[in-house]
Amino acid sequence: MPPWTLSTWIRPSKAGADGLLLAIGNPLQTCRCLDLTNGRATAVDGATRITGGPALAAGKWTHVAAVANGRTLTLYVDGRVVASAASRPSEVVARLAVAPVTNGTKVQRHFGGSLVAAQFNGAALSASEITAAIRARPDFDLVQFWQVGVGWPFQKQANIGLTQQQDAWTLPKARVSATTAPIAHLPLPPTGLARESDGRWLVNGWQLAAAPEVREDAATLSRPGPATGTWRAATVPGTVLTTLVDRGVYPDPYYGLNNLKIPESLARQDYWYRTSFTVPAAAAGKRLTLVFGGINYAADVWANGRKLGDTHGAFIRGQFDLVPIAGENVVAVRVSPPPHPGIPHEQSISGGVGENGGQLAIDGPTFVATEGWDWIPGIRDRNTGLWRPVELLAHGTVRLLDPKIVTDLPLPRTDSADVYITVPVHNAGATAASVTVRAAFGGVRVEKTVIAPPGETKVVFNPKEFAQLHVANPKLWWPNGYGEQALYQLSLEALADGQISDTRTDKFGIREVSYDLSLFDAAGALRRVNLQFTDGSLRGERLIDVRHQAIKQSPNGWAESLTLQGRTFPGGNIGRSDDARTAYDDPGERRADRRARGQLGHGRCDEAHRTRTPRSLFPSPEGGAHERHPQLDGQQYRRGVLRPGR
C-alpha cells in the first residue's frame, strides 16, 4: 500500500470537541483518518488508532498531521510527534472527505470549527517537511473561508416551464370516448341588488364578454345602453371559465379529457364584466363604496362614465368610492389575466409528468399550479375573473374597515382566553371627528371614543383595558375531528359625533395554534422546538430568523434559526445536550426530507458537511491536493424543548 499524509491547520470552536477532520476511504467503516477525540488529535489507519498531545485550545490555530509510511503511523501536533504506533496498511475505497458527518452514540455530528490548508498527500512526509509546513504558516486574516451549510443559496435559475408546445403525439389520448358535451346550467344567476344587512347589498346581474369582441370604450360601457359583442350571464363569484362552463360554451374540465376541449387563448385576452342597479332608498344621502372581494389578475373599474380606480395582483381586493346618479348606475370592469400565463404540460404516458409550474410564478406564488403542476393540467383561463362577491356599502363619513381579532389561550389550558380586537376606521371628512366604536360578541360589550383625524385610525381593545375581554370557558374553534368549530359573531358600530355612521358584522373563532419545529439555536445545535406565535406577535417579537444567512443545513435538510427573542421568550426551556437527536424525530418527516440530503450551502456552517468526492480539490505545489477552506461551527444535533409563552 502506498504511504500517505493528512495534514491541516485547525481552529476548534470549543474545547473538548469531537469530530472527523480529514478522511481517505469510508469514515463510517475503514479509513485513513485525522480527527479529534475529546479535543485531542487522533490518527487512524484501518484498525490502528492513536491519540496524543494535549486537548487543542478553542479559538487557536494548531497544525496537525498524520503520516503513514507502510510500517508506522505517526501523529504530529505543531510539528511535534505526540503518538506513534506500528501499523499495517489497510485497503480503503477511493474517496476523500473533509469534515464529513459521522454517527456518534446518540447523534449525527461533524467537526465544529475552521480548517485551512487541508492536504491529502500521496507520500509520507518527513519530520523536516512537517516543520517546513508549519514555518509556512498561512496569514489567516487573508483566508477567505467557504462557510459550509449555512445561508440558503440565492436562486440563480428559475423554472420557466415549457417555452413551446409539446409534440402532438405526446398529448393524452383515450381508447374510448373520454369527453362530454357542454351543458348549460340553470337557473341563471340572480340580478339586481340583494340586501345582506343594514347598509350592505350584494351586487348581482353581471354580464361577461371577451374584450376583443367589444368595440365600445370604457366610458361608454359604464353608461346605460347596449354594447357589441357576445354577452353572457356571468357567474360571480367565479372565474371566466366558470361562466363559460355554466353557460354551456365548454364542457366540465374536471371530467376525462374535457380540458383538451378548452382553448389556451382564454388566458391571453381581456374580459369585460358589466352590471347595473338603482341605488336603494335606504342608501339615500349616504356615502357609497363598491367592494370587490377578489379580482384576478388586474382590473380597471368604471362607473357612470368615469374611472373609479384599478387593481393589480393575484386575487387582490379593491374598494372604490361611488358617486351615484339618479336612476340606473352602470359598472363596467375590464379584467386582465396574469401577464405570464406560461404553457401547460399535458401529462400522458408518452409525455410523462410536467414541470411544477413555470412562468406564472413571476405573477405570484399563490397560484403557480394554475399553469399546471406535475400531472395536474393547466387551468385555461388561469383563474381570471371576479372570483369573490361584489358588494355595495352605504355609510356615513366614518367607515368601519376590516377588524383584526387575536385570541390568546394559556396553553395547554383552554379554560380562558384573552381577546384582542383592533378596529380600523376611516374618516372621509376634512376635519377630525369624535368617533365611538362599539364591539360586541357572546355577551361581551366594549366601546371606546377617540378623536379620529382625516384618514385611517385604529381603535384597539385589549384585556388589560377591558377586563370583559378575558373570557372564561370560551367555546373553542377545534380542528376538524377534535371538536366543535364554534364561531362568535362580532357586531361593530361606529358613531361620529354621536350619530351612527357605519355598522358591520363578522365571525371569528377562539383558538391558538402552536407549532413543533426543528430550529437552530445560537450555538449551532438543531433542536425540536414548540413555538406559540400568538404570544410573540402580541409582544411585537419575531421568534424565527428567516434571513438567508440564518437558514442552515442539517443532514436531513435545511432549517431556520431561532431569533434572540425566540431563544429567550418567557417560559422558554431548552433541553439538555444529552437529549440530542437528529433533525427530525418523526419517520415521515425523515422520509420527506431525504431528498434534501447531500446539498451544500454557502454560509457559516452550524451543521453537517457531507462526505463527497474530491471534485473541488485542486493540485498543490507540494504534490497532493489542497481542499478549499471550510469553516464549520456546529458541534452536534441536540434535541430540546423551547416553549415560549406563558
C-alpha positions as CSV (number, residue, x, y, z in Angstrom):
1,M,0.0,0.0,0.0
2,P,1.3,3.5,-0.8
3,P,2.4,5.8,2.0
4,W,0.2,8.8,2.8
5,T,-0.1,12.1,4.8
6,L,-3.1,14.0,6.0
7,S,-2.5,17.5,7.5
8,T,-4.4,20.7,8.2
9,W,-4.5,23.8,10.2
10,I,-7.4,23.6,12.7
11,R,-9.2,26.1,14.9
12,P,-11.9,24.3,17.1
13,S,-14.9,26.3,18.0
14,K,-15.0,24.9,21.5
15,A,-12.7,23.0,23.9
16,G,-13.0,19.2,24.1
17,A,-14.5,19.0,20.6
18,D,-15.1,15.7,18.7
19,G,-15.3,15.3,15.0
20,L,-13.6,13.9,11.9
21,L,-11.3,16.3,10.1
22,L,-10.0,14.5,7.0
23,A,-10.5,11.0,5.7
24,I,-9.4,8.7,2.9
25,G,-12.0,6.0,2.5
26,N,-15.3,5.5,4.2
27,P,-15.2,7.2,7.6
28,L,-18.0,5.1,8.9
29,Q,-16.1,1.8,8.1
30,T,-12.5,1.6,7.1
31,C,-10.5,4.7,6.6
32,R,-7.2,6.6,6.9
33,C,-8.4,9.5,9.1
34,L,-7.4,12.5,11.1
35,D,-9.8,13.6,13.7
36,L,-10.4,14.9,17.3
37,T,-11.3,12.9,20.3
38,N,-12.3,14.9,23.3
39,G,-10.3,17.8,21.8
40,R,-7.2,15.7,21.3
41,A,-5.7,14.9,17.9
42,T,-6.2,11.3,16.7
43,A,-4.9,9.4,13.7
44,V,-6.5,6.2,12.2
45,D,-5.1,3.7,9.7
46,G,-7.6,0.9,9.4
47,A,-7.6,-1.0,12.7
48,T,-4.8,1.2,14.2
49,R,-5.8,4.2,16.2
50,I,-3.5,6.6,18.1
51,T,-4.3,9.7,20.2
52,G,-1.8,12.1,21.7
53,G,-0.9,15.6,22.9
54,P,-3.0,18.0,25.0
55,A,-6.5,19.0,24.1
56,L,-6.5,21.6,21.4
57,A,-7.4,25.1,22.6
58,A,-10.6,26.6,21.3
59,G,-10.2,29.6,19.0
60,K,-6.5,28.9,18.5
61,W,-4.9,27.7,15.2
62,T,-3.0,24.4,15.5
63,H,-1.3,22.3,12.9
64,V,-2.0,18.6,13.0
65,A,-0.7,15.8,10.7
66,A,-1.0,12.0,10.4
67,V,1.8,10.2,8.5
68,A,1.8,6.5,7.5
69,N,4.9,5.1,5.8
70,G,3.7,1.5,5.4
71,R,5.2,0.4,8.8
72,T,4.4,3.1,11.3
73,L,1.6,5.6,11.9
74,T,2.8,8.9,13.4
75,L,0.8,11.8,14.8
76,Y,2.1,15.3,14.8
77,V,0.8,18.4,16.7
78,D,2.5,21.7,15.8
79,G,5.5,19.7,14.4
80,R,6.0,17.6,17.5
81,V,5.5,13.8,17.5
82,V,2.8,13.1,20.1
83,A,2.0,9.5,19.3
84,S,3.3,6.7,17.1
85,A,2.5,3.0,16.6
86,A,3.2,0.1,14.3
87,S,0.6,0.0,11.6
88,R,-0.3,-2.4,8.8
89,P,-1.6,-0.7,5.7
90,S,-5.4,-1.0,5.1
91,E,-7.4,-1.1,1.9
92,V,-9.9,1.8,1.6
93,V,-12.3,2.9,-1.0
94,A,-11.2,5.8,-3.3
95,R,-13.0,8.6,-1.5
96,L,-11.8,11.9,0.1
97,A,-13.8,13.7,2.8
98,V,-13.4,17.0,4.7
99,A,-15.3,17.2,8.0
100,P,-17.9,14.6,7.0
101,V,-20.9,13.7,9.1
102,T,-20.3,10.7,11.4
103,N,-22.6,8.8,13.8
104,G,-22.0,9.3,17.4
105,T,-23.6,7.4,20.3
106,K,-26.8,9.3,20.1
107,V,-26.4,11.8,17.2
108,Q,-25.0,12.6,13.9
109,R,-22.2,15.0,14.3
110,H,-19.3,16.7,12.5
111,F,-16.3,18.7,13.4
112,G,-17.2,22.3,14.5
113,G,-14.6,24.9,13.7
114,S,-12.4,26.1,10.9
115,L,-9.9,24.3,8.6
116,V,-7.2,25.9,6.4
117,A,-4.7,24.2,4.0
118,A,-6.2,20.8,4.3
119,Q,-4.0,18.4,2.4
120,F,-4.3,14.8,1.2
121,N,-0.7,13.8,0.2
122,G,0.3,10.6,-1.5
123,A,3.7,10.4,0.3
124,A,4.9,10.0,3.8
125,L,6.2,13.5,4.7
126,S,9.3,13.6,6.9
127,A,9.6,15.5,10.2
128,S,11.5,18.2,8.4
129,E,8.8,18.6,5.8
130,I,6.2,18.8,8.5
131,T,8.3,21.5,10.2
132,A,8.6,23.4,6.9
133,A,4.8,23.4,6.5
134,I,4.4,24.9,10.0
135,R,7.0,27.6,9.2
136,A,5.0,28.5,6.1
137,R,2.0,29.3,8.4
138,P,-0.7,31.0,6.4
139,D,-1.9,34.5,7.1
140,F,-5.3,33.5,8.4
141,D,-6.6,37.1,8.1
142,L,-6.2,36.8,4.3
143,V,-8.0,33.4,4.1
144,Q,-11.5,33.7,2.5
145,F,-13.5,31.0,4.2
146,W,-16.1,28.8,2.5
147,Q,-18.8,28.8,5.1
148,V,-20.4,25.4,4.6
149,G,-24.0,24.6,5.0
150,V,-25.3,28.0,6.2
151,G,-27.2,30.5,4.1
152,W,-29.9,29.4,1.8
153,P,-28.4,29.7,-1.7
154,F,-29.8,32.5,-3.7
155,Q,-31.8,31.2,-6.7
156,K,-29.8,31.6,-9.9
157,Q,-32.1,29.7,-12.2
158,A,-35.9,29.8,-12.4
159,N,-38.2,27.1,-13.6
160,I,-39.9,28.6,-16.6
161,G,-41.8,25.5,-17.6
162,L,-42.4,24.9,-21.3
163,T,-41.2,27.5,-23.9
164,Q,-43.1,25.9,-26.7
165,Q,-46.0,23.5,-27.0
166,Q,-45.2,19.8,-26.6
167,D,-45.3,17.5,-29.5
168,A,-48.8,16.5,-30.5
169,W,-48.0,12.8,-30.3
170,T,-47.3,13.2,-26.6
171,L,-50.8,14.6,-25.8
172,P,-53.0,12.3,-23.7
173,K,-55.3,10.0,-25.6
174,A,-58.0,7.5,-24.7
175,R,-59.1,4.3,-26.3
176,V,-62.7,5.1,-25.8
177,S,-64.6,8.4,-25.6
178,A,-63.3,10.5,-22.7
179,T,-65.1,13.7,-23.2
180,T,-68.6,15.0,-22.6
181,A,-70.7,17.7,-24.3
182,P,-71.1,21.2,-22.8
183,I,-74.2,21.6,-20.6
184,A,-75.8,25.0,-19.8
185,H,-76.7,25.3,-16.2
186,L,-80.0,26.7,-15.0
187,P,-81.3,28.8,-13.4
188,L,-79.3,31.9,-14.4
189,P,-77.6,33.9,-11.7
190,P,-79.8,36.5,-9.9
191,T,-80.0,40.1,-11.0
192,G,-80.2,43.4,-9.1
193,L,-79.0,44.1,-5.6
194,A,-79.6,41.6,-2.8
195,R,-79.7,43.0,0.8
196,E,-77.3,41.3,3.1
197,S,-77.6,43.5,6.2
198,D,-78.2,47.2,7.1
199,G,-76.2,49.3,4.6
200,R,-74.8,46.3,2.7
201,W,-76.0,44.8,-0.6
202,L,-74.7,42.1,-2.9
203,V,-74.2,43.3,-6.4
204,N,-75.7,40.8,-8.9
205,G,-76.6,40.8,-12.6
206,W,-73.2,40.7,-14.1
207,Q,-72.7,40.1,-17.8
208,L,-69.4,38.9,-19.3
209,A,-67.9,39.4,-22.8
210,A,-64.4,38.9,-24.3
211,A,-62.8,42.3,-24.7
212,P,-61.7,41.7,-28.3
213,E,-65.3,41.4,-29.3
214,V,-66.4,44.7,-27.7
215,R,-65.9,47.9,-29.7
216,E,-67.1,50.5,-27.1
217,D,-64.7,52.2,-24.8
218,A,-64.8,52.1,-21.1
219,A,-66.6,55.4,-20.6
220,T,-69.4,54.2,-23.0
221,L,-69.6,50.7,-21.4
222,S,-70.1,52.3,-18.0
223,R,-73.2,54.2,-19.1
224,P,-76.7,52.8,-19.9
225,G,-77.2,51.3,-23.4
226,P,-76.4,48.2,-25.5
227,A,-72.9,47.0,-26.3
228,T,-71.4,45.0,-29.1
229,G,-70.0,41.5,-28.6
230,T,-71.4,38.3,-27.2
231,W,-72.6,38.9,-23.6
232,R,-73.4,36.1,-21.3
233,A,-74.8,36.0,-17.8
234,A,-71.7,35.8,-15.6
235,T,-71.3,33.6,-12.5
236,V,-70.0,36.0,-9.8
237,P,-68.3,35.0,-7.7
238,G,-66.4,32.8,-10.2
239,T,-63.8,32.9,-12.9
240,V,-64.2,33.5,-16.6
241,L,-64.0,29.7,-17.2
242,T,-66.7,29.1,-14.6
243,T,-69.1,31.4,-16.5
244,L,-68.2,29.7,-19.9
245,V,-68.8,26.2,-18.4
246,D,-72.0,27.3,-16.7
247,R,-73.4,28.8,-19.9
248,G,-72.6,25.7,-21.9
249,V,-69.8,27.0,-24.0
250,Y,-67.2,24.5,-22.8
251,P,-67.5,21.1,-21.1
252,D,-66.7,20.4,-17.4
253,P,-62.8,20.5,-17.4
254,Y,-62.7,18.0,-14.5
255,Y,-64.1,15.1,-16.5
256,G,-61.9,12.8,-18.6
257,L,-60.1,14.7,-21.4
258,N,-62.5,17.6,-21.4
259,N,-59.8,20.1,-20.6
260,L,-58.3,19.5,-24.0
261,K,-61.5,20.9,-25.5
262,I,-61.0,24.3,-23.8
263,P,-58.6,26.7,-25.6
264,E,-55.5,28.2,-24.1
265,S,-56.5,31.5,-25.7
266,L,-58.7,32.2,-22.7
267,A,-55.6,33.2,-20.7
268,R,-54.4,35.5,-23.4
269,Q,-57.2,38.1,-23.7
270,D,-59.0,40.6,-21.5
271,Y,-62.7,40.5,-20.5
272,W,-65.4,42.9,-19.7
273,Y,-67.8,42.5,-16.7
274,R,-70.8,44.8,-16.7
275,T,-73.9,45.3,-14.5
276,S,-76.4,48.0,-13.4
277,F,-78.5,48.8,-10.5
278,T,-80.6,51.5,-8.9
279,V,-79.4,52.8,-5.5
280,P,-81.7,51.6,-2.7
281,A,-83.7,54.2,-0.9
282,A,-82.1,53.1,2.4
283,A,-78.8,54.4,1.0
284,A,-80.0,57.9,0.1
285,G,-77.9,60.7,1.4
286,K,-75.1,58.3,2.5
287,R,-71.6,57.7,1.1
288,L,-71.3,54.6,-1.1
289,T,-68.4,52.2,-1.6
290,L,-68.1,49.4,-4.1
291,V,-66.1,46.5,-2.6
292,F,-64.7,43.8,-4.9
293,G,-63.9,40.8,-2.7
294,G,-61.3,39.5,-5.1
295,I,-60.2,40.1,-8.7
296,N,-57.6,38.1,-10.6
297,Y,-55.3,39.4,-12.1
298,A,-55.7,43.1,-12.8
299,A,-58.7,45.3,-13.4
300,D,-59.8,48.8,-14.4
301,V,-63.1,49.7,-12.6
302,W,-65.5,52.2,-14.2
303,A,-68.9,53.5,-13.2
304,N,-71.3,56.1,-14.7
305,G,-68.8,57.2,-17.3
306,R,-65.8,57.7,-15.1
307,K,-62.9,55.5,-13.9
308,L,-63.0,54.7,-10.2
309,G,-59.6,53.1,-9.9
310,D,-57.8,49.8,-10.6
311,T,-56.3,46.7,-9.0
312,H,-53.2,44.7,-9.8
313,G,-52.1,41.5,-8.3
314,A,-53.2,37.9,-7.7
315,F,-56.7,37.6,-6.2
316,I,-56.5,41.1,-4.8
317,R,-59.4,43.1,-3.3
318,G,-60.5,46.5,-4.4
319,Q,-62.6,49.2,-2.7
320,F,-63.8,52.3,-4.6
321,D,-65.9,55.4,-3.7
322,L,-69.0,55.5,-5.9
323,V,-70.8,58.8,-6.7
324,P,-74.3,57.6,-7.7
325,I,-76.6,59.1,-10.2
326,A,-80.4,59.1,-10.3
327,G,-81.8,56.1,-12.0
328,E,-79.6,53.4,-13.5
329,N,-76.0,53.2,-12.3
330,V,-73.7,51.2,-14.6
331,V,-70.5,49.5,-13.5
332,A,-68.0,48.1,-16.1
333,V,-64.8,46.2,-15.1
334,R,-62.1,45.3,-17.6
335,V,-60.3,42.3,-16.2
336,S,-56.9,41.1,-17.4
337,P,-55.4,37.6,-16.9
338,P,-51.9,37.2,-15.4
339,P,-49.3,38.7,-17.8
340,H,-47.1,35.5,-17.8
341,P,-49.6,32.6,-18.3
342,G,-46.9,30.1,-19.5
343,I,-47.6,26.9,-21.4
344,P,-49.1,24.0,-19.6
345,H,-47.8,20.5,-20.0
346,E,-50.3,17.8,-20.7
347,Q,-49.4,14.7,-18.7
348,S,-49.6,11.4,-20.6
349,I,-47.9,8.0,-20.7
350,S,-45.7,9.1,-23.7
351,G,-45.2,12.7,-22.4
352,G,-44.7,11.9,-18.7
353,V,-45.3,14.4,-16.0
354,G,-44.7,18.1,-16.4
355,E,-42.8,20.9,-14.7
356,N,-44.0,22.2,-11.4
357,G,-45.5,25.5,-12.5
358,G,-43.5,27.8,-14.7
359,Q,-43.6,31.4,-15.9
360,L,-46.8,32.1,-13.9
361,A,-44.7,32.2,-10.8
362,I,-43.5,35.6,-11.9
363,D,-47.0,36.9,-11.3
364,G,-47.4,35.4,-7.8
365,P,-46.6,32.2,-5.9
366,T,-50.1,31.7,-4.6
367,F,-51.5,30.2,-7.8
368,V,-48.4,28.9,-9.6
369,A,-50.0,25.5,-10.0
370,T,-52.7,27.1,-12.2
371,E,-50.3,26.7,-15.1
372,G,-50.0,23.0,-14.3
373,W,-48.1,21.0,-11.7
374,D,-46.7,17.6,-12.2
375,W,-49.7,15.6,-13.5
376,I,-52.2,18.4,-12.8
377,P,-53.3,20.1,-16.1
378,G,-53.4,23.8,-16.5
379,I,-56.5,25.9,-15.9
380,R,-57.2,27.5,-19.2
381,D,-58.2,31.0,-18.0
382,R,-55.6,31.0,-15.2
383,N,-58.4,31.8,-12.7
384,T,-59.1,35.1,-14.3
385,G,-62.2,37.0,-13.2
386,L,-64.3,38.3,-10.3
387,W,-63.7,35.3,-8.1
388,R,-65.2,36.9,-4.9
389,P,-68.5,38.7,-4.3
390,V,-69.0,42.3,-5.2
391,E,-70.8,44.5,-2.5
392,L,-72.3,47.9,-2.3
393,L,-71.9,49.6,1.1
394,A,-73.7,52.6,2.4
395,H,-72.3,54.5,5.4
396,G,-71.6,57.9,6.9
397,T,-68.4,60.0,6.9
398,V,-66.7,57.5,9.2
399,R,-66.5,53.9,7.9
400,L,-65.5,50.7,9.6
401,L,-62.7,48.8,7.9
402,D,-61.7,45.2,8.4
403,P,-61.2,44.3,12.1
404,K,-58.4,42.1,13.4
405,I,-59.2,39.7,16.2
406,V,-56.4,37.8,18.1
407,T,-57.3,35.2,20.6
408,D,-54.7,34.0,23.2
409,L,-55.1,30.9,25.4
410,P,-53.0,29.9,28.4
411,L,-51.9,26.7,26.7
412,P,-52.0,23.9,27.5
413,R,-55.1,25.1,29.5
414,T,-58.2,26.1,27.5
415,D,-60.4,27.3,30.3
416,S,-60.0,31.0,29.4
417,A,-59.0,33.2,26.5
418,D,-57.9,36.8,26.1
419,V,-59.4,38.5,23.1
420,Y,-57.7,41.4,21.4
421,I,-59.8,43.5,18.9
422,T,-58.3,46.1,16.5
423,V,-60.9,48.1,14.5
424,P,-59.6,50.5,11.9
425,V,-61.9,53.3,11.0
426,H,-61.7,55.7,8.0
427,N,-62.7,59.3,8.4
428,A,-63.5,60.7,4.9
429,G,-64.2,64.2,6.3
430,A,-61.9,67.2,6.1
431,T,-61.7,67.6,9.9
432,A,-61.2,65.4,12.9
433,A,-64.2,63.8,14.4
434,S,-65.2,62.3,17.7
435,V,-65.7,58.6,16.9
436,T,-67.1,56.0,19.2
437,V,-66.5,52.3,18.3
438,R,-68.7,49.7,19.9
439,A,-67.9,46.0,19.7
440,A,-70.0,43.1,21.0
441,F,-69.8,39.3,20.9
442,G,-71.1,36.4,23.1
443,G,-72.4,38.7,25.8
444,V,-69.3,40.8,25.9
445,R,-69.6,44.5,25.1
446,V,-66.9,47.2,24.9
447,E,-66.7,50.7,23.5
448,K,-64.1,53.4,23.1
449,T,-64.2,57.0,22.0
450,V,-61.3,58.5,20.1
451,I,-60.6,61.7,18.1
452,A,-60.1,60.5,14.5
453,P,-58.3,62.8,12.1
454,P,-59.0,62.6,8.4
455,G,-57.8,59.2,7.1
456,E,-57.4,55.9,8.9
457,T,-57.3,55.5,12.7
458,K,-57.0,52.2,14.6
459,V,-59.1,51.6,17.7
460,V,-57.7,49.0,20.0
461,F,-59.5,46.9,22.6
462,N,-57.3,44.7,24.9
463,P,-57.9,42.7,28.1
464,K,-55.7,45.0,30.2
465,E,-58.0,47.9,29.4
466,F,-61.3,45.9,29.2
467,A,-61.5,43.1,31.7
468,Q,-64.5,41.6,30.0
469,L,-62.2,40.6,27.1
470,H,-60.8,38.0,29.4
471,V,-63.3,35.3,28.5
472,A,-63.9,32.4,30.9
473,N,-64.7,28.9,29.5
474,P,-64.8,30.0,25.9
475,K,-66.3,28.0,23.1
476,L,-63.4,26.9,21.0
477,W,-62.8,26.5,17.3
478,W,-61.4,23.0,17.2
479,P,-59.7,21.4,14.3
480,N,-61.8,19.0,12.3
481,G,-62.3,15.8,14.2
482,Y,-61.3,17.2,17.6
483,G,-64.5,19.1,18.5
484,E,-67.0,21.7,17.5
485,Q,-65.9,24.6,15.3
486,A,-67.6,27.2,17.4
487,L,-67.8,30.7,15.9
488,Y,-68.7,34.0,17.6
489,Q,-70.4,36.9,15.8
490,L,-68.7,40.2,16.2
491,S,-71.0,43.2,15.9
492,L,-69.4,46.6,15.3
493,E,-70.8,50.1,15.3
494,A,-69.1,53.4,14.5
495,L,-70.7,56.6,15.8
496,A,-69.5,60.0,14.5
497,D,-70.4,62.9,16.8
498,G,-73.0,60.7,18.5
499,Q,-74.7,59.5,15.3
500,I,-74.5,56.0,13.8
501,S,-72.1,56.2,10.8
502,D,-71.4,52.6,10.0
503,T,-72.2,49.0,11.1
504,R,-70.8,45.6,10.2
505,T,-70.8,42.0,11.5
506,D,-68.0,39.4,11.2
507,K,-67.4,35.9,12.6
508,F,-64.4,34.7,14.4
509,G,-63.2,31.6,16.4
510,I,-61.3,31.4,19.6
511,R,-58.2,29.2,19.3
512,E,-54.4,29.3,19.3
513,V,-52.1,27.1,17.3
514,S,-48.6,26.2,18.4
515,Y,-46.0,24.5,16.2
516,D,-43.4,21.9,16.7
517,L,-40.4,22.8,14.6
518,S,-36.7,21.9,14.1
519,L,-34.7,25.1,14.5
520,F,-31.1,26.0,15.2
521,D,-30.1,27.8,18.4
522,A,-27.2,30.3,18.8
523,A,-24.7,27.5,19.5
524,G,-25.5,25.8,16.2
525,A,-27.5,23.0,17.8
526,L,-30.6,21.8,16.0
527,R,-33.4,21.5,18.5
528,R,-37.0,20.3,18.4
529,V,-38.9,23.4,19.5
530,N,-42.5,24.3,20.3
531,L,-43.4,27.8,19.4
532,Q,-46.6,29.8,20.1
533,F,-46.5,32.6,17.6
534,T,-49.5,34.4,19.0
535,D,-47.5,35.3,22.1
536,G,-44.7,36.5,20.0
537,S,-47.0,38.6,17.9
538,L,-48.6,40.2,20.9
539,R,-45.2,41.2,22.2
540,G,-44.2,42.5,18.7
541,E,-41.4,40.0,18.5
542,R,-40.2,37.6,15.8
543,L,-39.3,34.2,17.0
544,I,-37.8,32.7,13.8
545,D,-35.0,34.2,11.8
546,V,-35.7,33.5,8.1
547,R,-32.9,35.5,6.6
548,H,-30.9,33.6,4.0
549,Q,-27.8,33.5,6.3
550,A,-30.0,32.1,9.1
551,I,-31.2,29.1,7.1
552,K,-28.7,26.3,7.8
553,Q,-28.1,22.8,6.6
554,S,-28.5,19.6,8.5
555,P,-28.1,16.0,7.2
556,N,-31.8,15.8,6.8
557,G,-32.4,19.1,5.0
558,W,-32.4,22.9,5.7
559,A,-33.8,24.6,8.8
560,E,-34.3,28.2,10.0
561,S,-32.9,29.6,13.2
562,L,-34.3,31.0,16.4
563,T,-34.1,34.7,16.9
564,L,-32.8,36.1,20.3
565,Q,-36.4,36.6,21.2
566,G,-37.3,33.1,20.3
567,R,-34.5,31.7,22.4
568,T,-35.3,33.9,25.5
569,F,-39.1,34.1,25.3
570,P,-40.8,33.9,28.7
571,G,-41.4,30.3,29.6
572,G,-38.8,29.1,27.2
573,N,-36.9,25.9,28.2
574,I,-34.1,24.4,26.2
575,G,-33.4,20.7,26.8
576,R,-30.0,19.3,27.8
577,S,-27.4,18.5,25.2
578,D,-27.6,14.8,26.1
579,D,-31.1,14.8,24.7
580,A,-29.6,15.0,21.3
581,R,-31.3,13.7,18.3
582,T,-31.2,14.2,14.6
583,A,-33.1,17.0,12.9
584,Y,-36.4,15.2,12.7
585,D,-37.9,12.8,15.2
586,D,-40.8,11.6,13.0
587,P,-40.0,9.0,10.4
588,G,-42.4,10.6,8.0
589,E,-40.5,13.9,8.3
590,R,-37.3,12.0,7.8
591,R,-38.7,10.5,4.6
592,A,-40.0,13.8,3.3
593,D,-36.6,15.5,3.8
594,R,-34.5,12.6,2.4
595,R,-34.5,14.4,-1.0
596,A,-32.7,17.4,0.5
597,R,-29.7,15.4,1.8
598,G,-26.3,15.9,0.3
599,Q,-26.8,19.5,-0.6
600,L,-24.0,22.0,0.3
601,G,-24.7,25.7,1.0
602,H,-22.6,28.8,1.2
603,G,-22.6,30.3,4.6
604,R,-21.2,29.8,8.1
605,C,-21.8,26.1,8.9
606,D,-23.7,25.2,12.0
607,E,-24.5,21.7,10.8
608,A,-23.1,18.9,8.7
609,H,-20.8,18.9,5.7
610,R,-21.5,15.8,3.7
611,T,-18.9,13.3,2.6
612,R,-18.2,13.8,-1.0
613,T,-15.9,13.1,-4.0
614,P,-12.8,15.3,-4.5
615,R,-14.2,17.4,-7.4
616,S,-13.4,20.6,-5.5
617,L,-9.8,19.7,-4.8
618,F,-7.1,21.3,-6.8
619,P,-3.4,20.4,-7.2
620,S,-0.9,21.7,-4.7
621,P,2.7,22.6,-5.4
622,E,3.8,20.1,-2.8
623,G,2.3,17.2,-4.7
624,G,-1.1,16.1,-3.1
625,A,-4.1,18.4,-3.1
626,H,-5.5,21.3,-1.1
627,E,-9.1,21.5,-0.1
628,R,-10.9,24.8,-0.2
629,H,-11.0,26.2,3.3
630,P,-14.2,25.2,5.1
631,Q,-15.4,26.8,8.3
632,L,-17.8,24.8,10.4
633,D,-19.1,25.9,13.7
634,G,-21.7,23.4,14.9
635,Q,-20.9,20.5,17.2
636,Q,-23.8,18.2,17.2
637,Y,-27.5,17.8,16.8
638,R,-29.4,18.3,20.1
639,R,-32.9,17.8,20.9
640,G,-34.6,20.0,23.4
641,V,-37.9,21.8,24.1
642,L,-38.4,25.5,24.0
643,R,-41.8,26.6,25.0
644,P,-42.2,30.3,24.6
645,G,-45.4,31.7,26.1
646,R,-47.0,31.6,29.4
